[in-house]
Amino acid sequence: MKNEKGPVFAPTRREMLIGSGKLAAGAAVVGVGASAFINNANATSGPKPTPWGYVKLDPAKVAQSAYDNWYKHYCCYAVAEAIIAPLREKVGGPYQNLPVEAFIFGHGGTVGFGTLCGTLMGAGVATSFALGRKDGEAVLRDMMAYYSEADMPIFKPNNPKAQIKNTNISESPLCHISVGKWMKKEGVALKSAERKDRCARVAADIAYQTVVLMNKVADGTYEGETGSPSAEYGITAQENCTECHGDNVPEPLMPKA
Ligand code: HEC
């Protein structure tokens, strides 16, 4: 479907409701129920259900913006805002009222605890609002796998704030493991300019690839490749079992057949 700002991937709930209201009016079945329905669609209170819609974005532009954003409020904000800011402009509506600053807390794997890399949480924020739960989670599962397997950082900033030598494959979506392996390889401390720039570049990489996948969803050509590890292993987990458990990976209890 189209509006004056270009093709909009998902119709807003309001458009859908108004659309069906019109249909009902055309069929001359407007009664108390139908008018209440239309009034309801015009109601301004209450949260706006997702998906809020998506238009295809330029992955390279979003990547540079994520890199720049990192230096404002770190990783989670960097990715979420890089994707949501252009949607605020091109799709508008509820995006106008979404303060992405509320997701700054994802920094350092959630307030410095080294759990999920904030770039992935930021990606999840963006995919959930834009694509809704089903497609949003499918893209995020692919991004969790991508993050663990990609040799990052890949992105070359226009205006690098530091020069870095090493890239690394984290084999994990955890901030602690990902940043830890890279810091060891590069031989730098957490507070170094190099480490900061590495994380800013990783934010760019994750924003870039997330937009590549979201664009495929918008084109109708997306096929998610990554299943849920909890369904596969019988415990919520990342794939690198042996890295933490050594050779003795415990067998989770499975439901009785
Ligand atoms: C980031 C490190 C890490 C990764 C990766 C990881 N685990 Fe664990 N896992 C742990 C820790 C720590 C515990 C708690 C161990 C304990 O208390 O004995 C645990 C507990 C478990 C338990 C329940 C406790 C037990 O001993 O039965 C199971 C089952 C398990 N892990 C299986 C897996 C499987 C399968 C994978 C890969 C799909 C995996 N884990 C990946 C760290 C990890």
Residues whose N, C-alpha, C, O or C-beta is under 5 A from the ligand:
A	BS01	HEC	Y233 I235 A237 Q238 E239 N240 C241 C244 P250 E251 P252
